[in-house]
Amino acid sequence: MEDQSHASRKEKLRFNDHKKNQVFFNKGRYLKETGHNMEHEWKRMILNWRLYRARDKVTTDGVFVEAEALN
């Protein structure tokens, strides 16, 4: 019984790795087709993260703090 559950777990992990690799492959192909490079994509992700973090920061008065990226 344990051997069967171990085998199914290994198969599940292998399938998850395949899905992750497929996502990265599709993303790379998309970037190549659209002419965007990874540096551009990385900068966009960082900007989105900064805006998201700034939106979550609230002062004691309940006023939202402006994003550093917008200054």
N, C-alpha and C positions, 0 to 999 in steps of 0.2 A: 504494500500500500504506500509506504514512504517513497519507494523508488518511482512510482507512478506520479505522485505529487511533485517530487523533485524534478522529474522530466518535464512535466507541464509548466513548472515555474521557469525552467531554463528556456523552454520554447517561448514563453511569454516575454522574458527578458530579451531574447533574440528578436522577437517581433517588435518590441518597443525600440530597440536600437535601429532596426530597419526603418521604422517610421521617422525617427529623428534624423537619420541620414537622408531620407527622402525629402524631408522639409528643408534641410540645408542645401541639398542639390537643387530643389526647385527654386529656392531663394537666389542661389548663385546664378542659375539660368535666367531668372527674371531680371536680375541686375545687369547681366551681360546683354540681354535683349533690349533693355531700356536705355543702356548707355551709362547707367549710374555705377559708380565704383563703391567699394566697401567703405572708403573713408567718408564719402558723402552720407551713406546710410548710417554710419556710426555717429557722425555729428548730429544727424537728425534725431537719432535715438537719445543722445545725451540732452539735446534741447528739450525734447518731449519729457524726459525724466525731470529736468530742472523745473519745467512749468508745472508738472504734476506735484513735485515736492513743495513748490512755492504755494500752490493752491491749498495744500493741506496745512500750512503754517498759519496759525491765527494768533493775533496779539491778545493781550488780556482784555482789551476793549471790544473784541469781537470783530476787528477790522482786518481784512485779509492783507497780508504782506505782499508787496509787488515782487514779481519774479526778477531775479538778478539778471536773467537773460534779456529782459526788456529794458534794463537801464542803460 
